[in-house]
């Protein structure tokens, strides 16, 4: 069989995206974001996002096919994010994808969007070695996964018990008066600050809690500690050293993620760590992971920035994996699952 061609469609949050992947080659990749419409509210408003998806769906898919010089009849399958994500947003993408699949008589795969963040690295680094570990860091998810077979079997090694890394950054950004999304602003200021200026706790790494949760993550205490420190400085009439606050926060979060990821690699005898999710665009985290990876003899695969944030390429790539593995397509009436578990790869 020649390399499967899959159209991938993504609509879990505030990006409407479509892409065409053939084998391990990205043929086209189109993303429309409604981020600017949410910025004035300081966070994603599901109703606005859903409406934006409905408006952007046809133009995105049409452009992805046109850029690939293809029509729907040229693709072998359609893949669409079925979860986890915002229910209203998922519904737009899934119902649109089902209509296309029905009209063109193509198989459809409702896929797990988070696993897509792992699959996409194949476009840059090729197939996964055996016993690969994956660190997912996005707005709502911080998870450590063991990838036995990206199309059939993934185990959760550790997960977030409260705030994910991205949420922690957004909440601190709001305290510092940065506009939404706060991550990029913290990143920029952190590059100018001293990462050791403020003592920021490292969640679930010490004492009994650290022993009970060697691979789990907790960032809400980090956020609270930074908030208290800022309040104290303000109460004493001191000026807030914004660059130092950002650098100390970024360093603490990156250190925890890197430590736990390396411990997981050791436990599973893994020589490869895949990193995915929007938060992996953070420059302190990228640098820290590459640094500790080199020390531990682990190859760290972090995709280029445009493949970190939500996109259609990751959905299409996972679709290709499912087609190649002979996994049965989803039933035409599959449901969306806004809280889809990470062990479930497709519907």
N, C-alpha and C positions, 0 to 999 in steps of 0.2 A: 504494500500500500504506500502511495506517495504521502508526503507530509500533510497532515490534516490542516485545513484552513478553517479557523474559527473566528466568528464575530463576537466580541465581548462587550457587554453593556453593564454600566455601573451607575447606581443611583441611591447609594445608602445614606448619604448625608447632604452636603451642599455642592457636590460636583456631579454634573451629568456628563458621562463619558462613554465613548465607543471606540473600539480599536479592532483591527484585523491582524491576527497572528497566523503565520504559516510555519508549522514545525517549531523552530526556535528563533524565527525571524519576525521582527515587528515590521509589518507592512504599512500600517497607518495608525495614528493615535490622536484622538480629538477630545479635548476637555473643555467644558463650559462650566464656570463656577458662579454660584450665586452669593459668594462670600461678601461682596460689597454691600449687598442688600441686608445682610445680617449684622454688619459691623456696627451700625448705629444702635442696635439693641444689645450689643455686648455678648452675643451668642447666637447660635443657630435657632431660628424660629421654624419649627417643622412645617407649619402651614405655608409660609413663604417659600421654603425649600421645595415642597411638593409642587407648588404652582410653577416654580422655575423649571423643575424637571419636565413637567408637562409641556412647557413652551420649548424647551431645548431638545427634547427627545428626537424628534424627526430631523431637525437640522444636523444634530450630532451624528446620528447613524448615517444619514445621507452623505455627509462629508467624509466620514470614515471609509465608506464604500467607494466614494468617488476618488479619494486620495489613493486608494488601493487599486484603482482602475478595475473595480469589480462591481457586479450586481449581486443581489441576494442569492441568485441561482449558482454563483461560483463558490459559496461557502459550504463547508461540509456539516457544520453545526453552529448553533447559537448558544452562548453561555451568558448568564445574567446573575448578578448578585441577588440571592434570595434572603440573605441575612448575614450576620446581625446588622442592625441599623435602625433608622427611624421608619416606623411602619408605613406612614403615608408616602414617604420617599421610595421605599422598596416597592410599594404597590404600583407606582407609576412605571418604574423600569420593568418590573416583571410582567405587568399586563401588556406593555408595549412590545416586549420581547416575545411573549406568547403569540401576539397577533402576527408578528413577522414570521415566526416559526410555522404557524398554522397556514398563513397565506403562501409561503414558499415551500411548504411541506418539508421542513427541516427538523432534525432532532434538536431538542432544547435541554440544556443542563442548568438547573438552579443551583448555583454554587455558593460556598461559604466565602464571603468577602475577605475575611481575615486570612484564610489559607491562601487566597489569591496574592496577598502581600508576600508570602513565602515563594509561591510559584514564579512570580515575575522575575526573580533574580536569575532564572535560567536564561533569560534573553541576553543577559550580560556575561554570565559565568558558565553557561552550559549545565549539563545534568548534575543532579545531586549525588555526592559520594554516599556510601553506606554510613548509617549512624550519624546523620546530620542533625545538629541542634538548631533551632530557630528562635530568635528573640523578636517578638512582635511588640512594637512600641507605637501606639497611636493615641488619639484623643481619649478614647474610652477603654483601650485594652493595653495591659502590659502583661505579656505571657511568655513563658519559656516552653517550647514544644519539642518533642522528639519526633523527627520525621522518618518513619520507617519506609513509607511509600506515599508520596504526596497525593496520589489519586485514590489510595485505598485505606491507609492506616497512619493515623497521627495520634500520639499520646500527649496529654498535658502534663508537664513536669512541674510547672509553677504558674501561679496566676496572681492578679492583683486583688487584694482583700478590701481595698477601699478606693481611693483616688488613683487613677492611672497617671503616668508621668506627664502626659499632655495636659490633663486636667489641672494638675498641681501647678504647672507653668502658667496656664491661663488665669488661675485664681490669684497667683502672686502678681502677675502682670496687671490685673485689675487694681490691686492694692497700690501699685506703683503709678497708676494712672495711664498705662499704655492702652491704646485702642485694641479691639478684638480683631484678629486672633493675636494673642500676646506672645506666643512662642518665638516668632522671628525677632521681635523687639528685644526680648530677653537675650536671645542668641547674640545679637549685635552688641548690646551693652556688655555682655559677659566677656566678649573678646578684649574689652578695654580695662576690665577690672582685675582685682586680686582674688583668686579662688579660695585663699585661706584667710580672708579678712574677717569673716564671720563664721562662727562654729554652727554649721547646719547639721542636724542629726541625720544618721543614715538608717532609714527605716528597716526593721526586721533583720538587722545584721548582728545585734549584740545579745548576750545573755540567753535567757530561756526562750524568749520569742524567736530569736535568731536560730536556735537549735531546733525548735518545733517547726519552723517555716524556712528551711534552708534555701528553697527556690521560689518562695512567694514574695510578693512586693506590697509595700504599703507606703504611700506618699502623702497621706493626709496629715500626719504628724509633722512632716517636713514643712508643708504649707503653713501649719499653725505656728511652728517655731519661728519661721521667717516673719509672719504677721505680727507675732508678739514683739519680736526684736524691733520691727519698724515702729510699732505703737510706742514702745519704750523710748526710742530715740526722739520721736515727735513730742512725747510728754516732757522730755528733758530739754526740748527746744533745740535739738541738734539737727543739722542738715542730713538728709538720707544720702549716703554714698551709693547712688543707683548702680553704677558699674560694678562695685564690689558686691552688692547684694545679688545681682544677676550672676556674677561669676561664681560666687560661693554656692548659690542654689544649683547652678548648672553642673558644677563640679561634684556636689554631693549626689545628685541624681545619676549622673554618668558613672560615678564610682560604684554605686550600688548595682546598677544594671550590668556593668562590666564584671564585677566580682561574682555575682550570682550566675551570670552566663558562663563564666570560665569554670565555676564549680560544677555546673551542669555538664559541661564538655568533659571534664575529668571523670565524673560519675559514669557517663555513657561511653567513655573512650572515644570521644568524637574529636576529629581533627578539623572540622568545618563548622563555622557558626554563620547562619544566614540571618540577616537583619532586615526587618520590613516594617512598614507602617509610617504614617506621616511624621511622627516624632523622630524617625531616624534621619530626617533632614538636618537635625540639630548638630552644629559643627563640633561642639564640645564632646557630645556622645560619639560621633564618628571618630574623632581623634583618640579618645580614651579607649574605645573598643579595638582600634587598630594597634594601639600601643600595648594593651594587655594581651591581645591575641599573639603579637610577635613574641612577647615574653614567654607565653605558654605553648608556643608552637602550634597555634590554631589559626587556620586561614579564615579571616573574617570577610564575608561577602556582603558589602553594603551597596545597594543599587544607586545609580545616579539619581540626583534630586527629583527629576521629573517622574521617575518610577516609584518614588517613596510615597508621595501623596496619592489619594484615590485616583485611579485611572482605569480605562477599559482594557489596557494591555494585560494587567494582572488577571482580569476575569477571563480574557481570551486564552491566556497561557495555561491557566488551570483547566480550561475547557479542552485544550489540546492534550494535556496529560490524561484527562478522563477518556477522551476518544481513543488515544493510543493504548490505554490500559484495558480497553474493551468494557469499561463500566457502562451499565445500561443508562440511557438517557432518563431524565426525570419524566414522570407522568405529565400529560398535558395540563392537568388541573392541580399541579402541586401548589402548596400554600407558601406564603412568605413566612419567615420565622425571625422576628426582630431580636430574639434572644437565642439565636442558633448556637448550640454548643460547639466548641472548637474541635471536638472529636468527630463531628459530622462534616464531611467534605462536600457532599452534594445531596440534594433532595431526592 
